[in-house]
Amino acid sequence: MADDMPLAADRKIRATVPNRVDLAGGTLDIYPLYLLVPGSMTVNAAIGVTSRVDVVPSPRTARLVSGNFRQRAEADDTHGFPLAGKFGLIAAALRCFPPVRGVTLYIRNEAPIGSGIGASSALLVAVMLAMDALLGRRRRWEETAREAMEIEAAHLRSLTGRQDHVAALRGGIQGIRYRPGRLDAARIPVRSRAGRALAAHGFLAGTGKSHRSSDVNWRMIRGAIEGDRSVLRKFADIAAAAREAWDAVSAAEIGAVGGAVAREWDVRKTLAPGVSTRLVDAALGSRELRGRVTGAKLCGAGGGGMLFGLLHAPEERRTVEEILRRRGFTVYPFLLSSGPSVETGDAC
């Protein structure tokens, strides 16, 4: 078959990929910031909020259907979807694979738009895993993570981090260190003592406010790139909090993890205007939560999205979640994920 001749889908495929919460060290995963801050590290955990792609054979053309936006696009093959609009990132990813026709891709994120938990990056990874399965191709997670990051950066024309793709591809709790030319990513399994402890104490709540990570991230890192010593010192403090968080979570010392999360958030809020919100500041500063939460922060760049935190004691969960609901948050179940799944055949 000629290289430019579209392939045809011959089976069903479902790729399901976890989103993530970052405990500490977010933003440090963005090039070249991790090269400017010695000891840079990101600690995150893959969670049960997922992004999913279903690939289904269909007659003749290629179709792309969104379950979030209630939109669809149709083209001669998977290289024909528009690069502009809500399908743009997925369309860019599909052009990195051989063209396919006679296929429908159904895409869906469980997380709300602007959640800060890496949903768009996870959906990108899900598309890549589904296309690899369709083409019978297997790759190392490092290769997929690097390609996903570069697809995203090229399409968005902005600085893009690396932690989302690692969590989506590996699951569990990640301790990611950045070396020139490579990542060193240690992983704690979900069913380990540390994984069970984090799952028992973690909570997740939506603020109802969407954020734009590229805007907030650029405000944070511009000073570092320009050599502002104050900004670099703050990022060094964030890196130190991430290392503390990793040591603590590895030892299943949840109180110490919460302390590291709180220290990271205290520094992060001073990096740029708009990182926190009035809703979050009021909740975390309240007497009713201070004694029940050891540490909490907005996920990703902040500015809205999801609030992640750690309970002082698991038996406080119902009380804390009710307080958050009363204050206007949307509470989500907090579950850790062991990683992506790819199913093929009629079972999809």
N, C-alpha and C positions, 0 to 999 in steps of 0.2 A: 504493500500500500504506500502511496506517495506520502511524504511528510506533511503536506498541506491538505490531505484528504481527511475530512472529519471522521472520527470513529463513531460507533453507535453503542449506546448503553445496552447491556445485555442482562443486567440483574439489578435488584434493589440493594441499596446501601444506606445504612444509617450511621452517622458519626455524631457522638454526643461527647461534649467537652466541658470540663468544669471552668467556672469563673474563679476569681481569687480575692482574698482579703490580704492587704499588706500590713504586717504587724509593725514593721519599722524598716527604714531605708528606702522607701519609695522615692522616686525622682533620681536617686543615685544610679539607677539602671539606664539612664539616658546618656548616650555618647555625646560629647567627650567628658561629661561631668565626672564619671567614675575614674577617669585618668587624672583628674585635677585634685581629687580628694583621696589621700592615702587611706587604705583600709576600708574602702567602700564596700558595702554589703547590703543586700536586700533580703529580708525575711518575710515570706508570705505563706499562705495556706490555701490550697485548692478546696473549694466548697461545693455544696450540693446544688447551688444555683447554676444552671447549665445553658450552653448554646448548642443548637442541634441543626444538622443538615440531613435531609432525606433525599436520596437520589433515586428516581423512579423512571424506568423506560416509558417513553410516550411516543406517539407517531411523529415522524418527520423532523420537526424543528426542535429548537431548544427553548425551554421556558424557565424563568426564575420567579419564584413566588415567595413573598414575605408574609409570615404570620403576624408580625408586629405592626407593619404599616398598611396591611391589606392592599398591597400593590403587587403588580406582576409585570414582567417584561418578556417579550418573545423575540427570537432572532433565528437566523439560519443555523447557527451553531453557537457554542459557548464562548466564542471570541466576539460575538456580535452585540453583547449587552453593553449599554451605555456606561461610560466611565464617569459621567456626571450624575448627581442625584444620590438618592439613598442606596442604590445598588452599586455605587461606584467602586468601593473597596473590594467587594466580592467579584465584580467584573474584572478588576485589575488582577486579582488572584487567578481567575480562570484563564486569563491570557498567558499565564506562566505554564500552562499545561497544553498538550495537543488539543485541537478543537474536537468537540463531541456534539453530535446531533441526535435527535430521537431520545431526548432526556428532559425531565423536569427536576429542578432542584427546589425543594421546599426548605426555607431557612427560618429559624426562630430563636430569639433570645428570651430566656425567662426573666432576666433583669430588666428594669425600666431603663429608658434612654438616659444617658448621662449618670449612670449609677456609680462610676468610679471603681468598679470591680473587674474591669478588663473584658467586658462582654463583647465588644466589637472585635477585639484581638482574638478572643476565644472562638468567635464565629468564623473568623478568617482561618484559624487553625483547623476548625471542623471541616471547612470546605476543602482545605488542602489534604487532610486525612481521607476524606471521602473520594477525592479525585485520585489520590494515590491508590486507594483500594480498587477503584474502577479500572485503573490502568494496570493493576497488578504490580505496583511498584512499592518497594519498602526502603525507608531511609532512616538514618539515625535521627534521634530527636534533636540533636544539636544542629543538624543541617536544616531541618524543617523550621526550627525556632529562628535561625538566622535569616532564612529566606522570608519568613513571615514578617519579621521586623523590618526588613528592607522594602518589601512590598508596601507595607503600611506607611513607612516614611516617604517613599516616592509618591504614593498616591495623595497623602495628606499634605505633602510639601511642608513638613514641620518635623521638629525633633520627636523621636519616638523611643520609648523605653523597651526593655527586653524581658522584664519579669513576667508579664502577662502570658507570653507564649511558653515560657518554661513551666509555669504552673499548669497551663492547659494541657501540655504534653506529658507531664510527669505525675501530677497529682501529689497528694500528701503535703507535708510541710517542707518548704524549700529554704535552704540557706545558700544564697547565691553570691559568690565573690567574683569580681571582675578582674581579669588579667589581660594584658595586651594580646589580642588575637584569640582569646578563648574565655569561656565561662567555667568556673568551678562550682558546680551545684551539688551540694549535699542534700539528701532527702531523708525525712523521718516518715515511716509508714503510718497510715491512719490507725491501724490496730495496735500500734505500740503503746507503751504506758504514756509517753508524751502526747501521742495523738489522742488517746482517750481523755487525757486531762484537759487538753485544749478544747476538745469538742464539748466537754461537760461544762466549761466555764465561759465559752465564747457566746456572744450574741450579735445580732445583725439587725439594723433598723434603717429604713429609708427616710430621708428628710423630705421627700417630695419636691426637692429642688434639683433640677438637672445642672450639671456642670460641664464646662469645656476644658478638658485637661490641657490642651495645647496652650491656651491663653494663660492659665495659672502656672503651668510649668515654665513657660518662657519668662514670666515675671520673676520666678524663683531663680532660674539659672543664669539669667543674663549677667547679673553681677559677678557670678563665679567665673564665667568665660572672660569677662573684662578684668578679672584679677582683683575684685573688691575683697579686701582681707576680712572684713566683717562677715560678708556672705560666705566666704570659704570657711571661716571659723564655725559658722552655724552648720554648714554641711558636714564638717568634721564631727560636730557634736551629734548630728543625726546618724553618721556612720558608727560612732561609738555606741549609741543607743541600739542600733541594729545588731552589733556584735554582742552586746549584753542580752538582747532579746533571744538571739540564737543560743547562747550558752544556757540561758534560763529555760527555754522551751526544750532543749535537748535533755536537760535534767528533770523535766516535768515539774519545775518550780514555778507554778502559775502566778503566785504573788509577785515574784521577781519579773516575770514576763509583763505583767500589768504595769509594774513600775517603769520598765523600759518603754512600753507603749506610751505611757503618760509623759515621760521625759521627751520622747521624740516629738509628740504632738505640741508640747510647750515650745519647743524650738521651731517647729515647722510653721506655727501660726505667726511667727515674727518675720518669716522670709519674704512675704509679699502680702499686699492688701487682698482681702476677700478669701483667704484660705479657709477660715472658719465662717460660721454663720451665726446669726443671733439665736436661732432655734437651738443650735448645738451648744453654744456658750451658756445659754440659760439652763439647759438640761444638765450639762456636766457640772455646772457651778451650783446646782441646787443641793440643799441639805439632804433631800430624800434619796439622791443617787450617790452622793459622795461617799457614804458609808457602805454602799453596796457594790460599787464598781471600782476595781483597782486601777484601771486605765482604759481609755477609749480615744478614738480618733476617727476622722473622716478618711475613707479609703482613697487611694490614688492621690491626685493632686489637691483634693479638697475643693472647697467652693460649693459644695452640695453633694448629692449622691448618697452613698451608704455610710452609716455610722457603724463601726466595729468596736466592740469592747469586751472586757473580761470581768466576769462576776467575781465578787469576793468569795461567794460560796454558791455551789450549784442550786441549792434549795431556794435561793433568792430569785431564780429565773422568772417565775410567774409574777412576782411583785415588780421586778424591774421592767419586764415587758409591759405590764399594765401601766406603769408610770410613763413609759415612753409613748404608748398609745394615747394616753390622756394629754400628753404634751404635743401631739400632732404627728408623731412618727408612725410609719407602717412597719410592723415587726415581721421579720422573715425567720423561718426555722434555720438554726445554725447547725449544719452538718458538714463534715469533712468528706472530701472525695478522694478516692484512690487513683483517679486518673481517667483518661479518655476511654471510650469504647467504640469499636467499629464492628457493626454487624452486617452480614451480607446474606442475600438469599430471601426466600419467602418469609422468614421469621421477622423481617423488618416491618 
